[in-house]
Amino acid sequence: MEQIPSAAEQYTDQSLSTIHHTLRASRRRLIVGLVAHRSLKSAEFQQTKNQVQASDSEPTVTVRQISREIVSIEEGIPLEHATGDPYHNVYTALIQTHLPELDDVGAIRYNPDRKNIRPDDNLFALSMVAALTSPVAQMLFHSAIADINDDGVPPLGDSTGD
């Protein structure tokens, strides 16, 4: 009987499953990216005697602002036009589902009373996974689409039915 290679165990790691589960929703990926971008952008570094120290200030963003940014991205419209039903739908989805989930995994600190978001310890781990896997997934997806015949039938040997 064949032994399963010990290297295969890395694919069963619970933290990896949590990361993939958390990032499966595009709006959660957007939140992670937007909050991480703000955090990196606002980090002020002071060089003192060969040491780099980050400032203690953490960027805070309101749910309203991040909802408008997501609507702007999803709808391809200017930020000032991200209002109405699309805004309300995104806002509701964020406060009911996405923000609590990101808070549970330690990516953000969501304050439901004040309706604001701050970065938390696991934000950069999630943002790195999203940043590294998104271009690869897009490349593979676009490559698979390019392989479809002109008549819309996938090439032989395609395992998309699995």
N, C-alpha and C positions, 0 to 999 in steps of 0.2 A: 504494500500500500504506500502510495506517495505521500510525502510530508508537504504540508503547505509552507512555503518559504516565510521565514520570520519577517521579511521586508513587507509582506502583504498586510501584516497587522497594522501598519501605519495608516491604512485606509479605513480602519474601523475606529479610529480615535474619536471619542465623544466630542472633543472640542472642534474637530474638523467638521463633524456632522452639524454641530450647532452653528458654525460659521456659514456653511452652505445653506442650511435651513433659513437662517436669518437673511441671507443675501438673495434668496430666490425671488423676492418681491422687488420689482423695479423701483417702487417708491422708497423702499428701505435703502436700496443702493443709492438712490439720489440723496436721501437724507444723510447717509454716511458720507458721501462725497462732498456735499455742501457744508456740513458741519466741520469735516476734516479740513477743507479748504479754508474756512474761516479761522480755524484754530492755527493752521500753519501761517496764514497771512498775518494774524494778529500777534504771533509770537515775536517778542522783541528780545534780541540777544545783545548782551553787553560783554564785550571782551575785556576781561580784567586779569592781568598777570597769567596769561596762557590758559585761562579758564573761560568757558562759555556758560553763562547762566541764563535761563529762560525767566521771563517775568512771571509774576504770580497771577496776573490777570488772565481769566479765561473768557473767551468770547461767549456771549449769550445771545441767542436768537429767539424771537417769538415764533409761536406756531403760525400766526398770521403771515409773517414774512416768509417763512420756509414754504408754506402752502402756496403763496403767490409765486414763488420762484419755481416750484414744481409745476404749477399750472402753466407758467410761461414756457418751461422746457417741453412739457408734454404737448401743449397746443401749438407751439412755435409762434407765440405772440409776444409782444413787448410786455414787460413787467407791469406797466401801468394799466394794461388791458386785462390782466389776470384777475377777473372778478366774476360775480354772478354765480350761476349754477356750477360751472366747473370748479371754481374756488371753494364753494361750500361742500361739494362732494369730496374734494381732496382734504380739506380741513377736517371733515368728519371722519374720513378714513384714517387720517393721521392720529387724531386723539383717541379713537376707539380701538385701533389695531396696531399700527406701525410704531408709534412712539412708545407705548407700553412694552412692546416686544424688544425694541432696541434698548430700552431701559433695563429690562430683565437680564439681558446678556452683557450689560455693562459697557455698551458702546456710547450711550449718552446718559445724561441725567435729565429726566423729564419731570418738570414740576407741573402737575395737572391743575393746581390751584392758580398759579401765575401764568400758566400756558407758555412756558419757555423751556428752552433746550440748552444744555451745556455739554461739552465733550466729557467723556469718562474714560476709564483706563483701557478698555478694549476697542476704542474707536479706531486707532491706527492699525491694529491687526486686521480689523474688518475692511478698512479702506485699502490696505495693501492687497488683500486677497481680491477685492473687487477690481482694483486697478490692474492687477496682473492677469486675472482671468478674463476680463471683459474683451480685451483685444484679441486674445486667442480664440475665444468662443465666436466672436464676430468673424474672424478669419475663417474658421472651420465651417461656420454656417454659410458664409458667402461662397466658399469653395464647394460645398455640397449643392447649393442652389445652382451654381454654374455647371455642375455635372448633370443636371436634369436635361433630358433631351428636349428638342423643340416641341415635341408633341405633349410635353408635360409628364412623361413617364420617367421615373428614376432609372438610372442604369442598372443592369443586372448585378446581383450581389449586394444591393443596397439593403441595409438592415434597419431601415427606419420604421418598420412594422413591429419591432420588438418593444 
